[in-house]
Amino acid sequence: MSEQAIYLGHIVKSNAHCDYVAQLVDRLDVPHPPAPEDYGFGRFVKLEDEQRHWAVGVIYNSQLLNPQFHQLSPRLTSSADTFLSPDLVSETRTLLWIALIGHLVTGAGGTYGQQGMPTLVVPVNTPVWQLTTAEVLAFHRNAEGQAQFRYYAHLLRSTGNYAAPLLAQILETITPLFTGTEQRSLEIISKELAWRHTLGSLR
């Protein structure tokens, strides 16, 4: 049985052309919401609706919104009559920051990745799905079937203090998907990243 893409939520805003924010669905939106492992740091996602595939991205940050946190008035209700209180739990939200790193292309030879800065503006409410393992591998191959990792510098520039741990997490995810010289090349990149991060932390 092939792996099924998991629906995570929808786009609610953007911070920049390649920096989008998605609102995660919960138990009040769908019968079976995604598990925490499905939308963790470094997870690959795709922005895709019924009309078209918009982009591939990676989760690099998150935020919990709880309107009740700023309400400092006295708590007047007791456990005996909580049914009279508004259900503020329904107002909590989880937001996911997504850095766009390219898109998937389906050609005569199969599906491959077009990595780099997407040219299109993704509309609000576009569904966000977790990328399957097969799609992650396809995205990291070019039209000739060769391994590619062209968005490395883009993430270094665009994700701030999260860049080094994000790239380390990505490399940990994709390296086992390859074999031979391609896998060894990714291992070298991973070691170089770890060395630069260690060197930078000592300065």
N, C-alpha and C positions, 0 to 999 in steps of 0.2 A: 504494500500500500504506500502510495506516494505521500510525502509530507504536505500538510495543508497549511496555507498561509493563515495567520491569526490576525483578526481584526483588533486593532488597538485603540482607535479613536478617530478624531478628525482635526483638521487644521483650523485654528482660531485666530491666528495673527502671524505676522512676520516681524523680525527685528532688523533684517537686512535681506538683500536679494537671495542669499544662500543660507539664511538663518531663520527657521520657522518654528512656531510653537504649536503643539498639538494638545488637545484635551483628551485625557484617557477616559474610556468608558468604564462604568462600574456596574454593580449589581442592579442599580435602578435603571440602567440603560439597556442591558442585555442579560439574558438568563445565565450565561456563563462568561463572566468577564475574564480578561487575561490575568495570568498569575504574575507575581512580581518578577519572576525570572524571564518573562516574555518581553519586558520593556526595560531591562536593566541597562546600565552604562555600557556603551559600545555596541549595542544591538543595531543590526542593519534593518532598515525599514524601506518600504516603497510607498510613494504617494500616488494613488491610483483610484480612479472612479470607473463607472461603467463605460464612459466614452473614450478614455485614454489613460495611458501610463504617463505620469508627469515627471517623476524623479525618483532617484534612490538617495537615501540619506542615512545618517548614523546618529543615534541618541547620545548626546554629550552632557546633558544637564537635566535637572528636574526641579519642580517646585510644588509644594503642597499649599493649597489655598484653603483657609478655614475662617469664614466670616465670624464665627463665634469667638475666636481668639481675642478680638478687639472689643467685645461686649463685656464690660467690667461691672455691669449692674448686679445687684444681689440676686442670688439663686433662690427663688421663692417657692419653686415646686418641689415636691417630695416624690419618692418612688411610688407612693400610693396613688398619685393622680397625674402621672407623667403623660397620660393620654390627652391631657388638656394643653400640653406644651407643644409648640411648633417643632417639627422634625428638622432640626438644624443639620443633622448628619447628611441630609440630602444636598446641602449646599456646599459641602467640601468637594474639592476638585484636585486632581493631580495633573500637572502640566509637564510636557516633555519638550525639551529643546532639541531640535533636529538640524544638523548641518548637512546641507545637500552636497553630494559629491559626484553626481552624474545621473545617468539613466540607463535603462535596459533597452536594447535594440533586438528585434526579432527579424532575422534575415533568412535567406535560403539555406544557409549552413547551420541555422539554429540561433539561439539567443546568446548575446554577448553584451559586454558593458561599454558604454561610451562615457569615460571618466573625465571629470573636469567640471567647470562651472556651468550649470544649466542656463539656457537662454530664456526660458519661459517663466512667467510669474504664475505660481500655483494658486488657484482660487481658494478662498475661505470655504470651509466645510468639506474639502477634499478628504476622502478616507485615507487613513494611515494603516498599513499592514506590516506585520513582521515578515522579513524576507526568509524564504525557506533556505535550507542548506544548499540545494541545487541552484537556486537563484543567486546566492552569495558567490558560489563558485563561478557561475556564468558571468556575473558582473566583473569578476577579477580575471576574465579572459577577453582578449580583443577579437576583432573580426577574423584574425588568422589563427585563433585558438591558443595564443601565447599568453602567459601570465602577465598581468599588469598591476601596478600600484602607483598610479599617476597622481592621486589626490593627496599624497603624503605632505607635500609642501603647502597645499591649500589648507589642510587641517592645522598645520603648525601655525599658520598666520591667523586663522579665523576663530579658533576655539580657546585662545588665551591660556590661562593656567591649566586648563584641562588637556591641552594638546599632548603632552608627553604620556600621561597615563592612558589617554584615549587611544593613541597610536599603539601603545604597548598592548592594550586589550584587543585591538583590531588584529594585530599581528598574531597574537595568541589564538585568535579565532580562525584566521584564514590559513595559517601555515600548515596545519595538519591536513588541509584539503588538497594539498599539492604533494608531488613526489619528486625524487631525483634532484636535478640541478635547480629547478624552480623552488623547491622547498628549501634547499640550502641557501639560495639567494635571499629568501625571506628571513631565514635565521640570521644571516649576516646583518641585514637591515635592523632586526630586532636587537642584536648585540650592540650595534653602533648607536641606536637610540638610547639604550640603557647606559652606555658609556657617556654619551653627551649629557644625559639627564643627571648622572652622578657628578660629572665634572661641573655642571652648572650649579648644582646644589652646594658645592664646596666653595664657590666664589662669594 
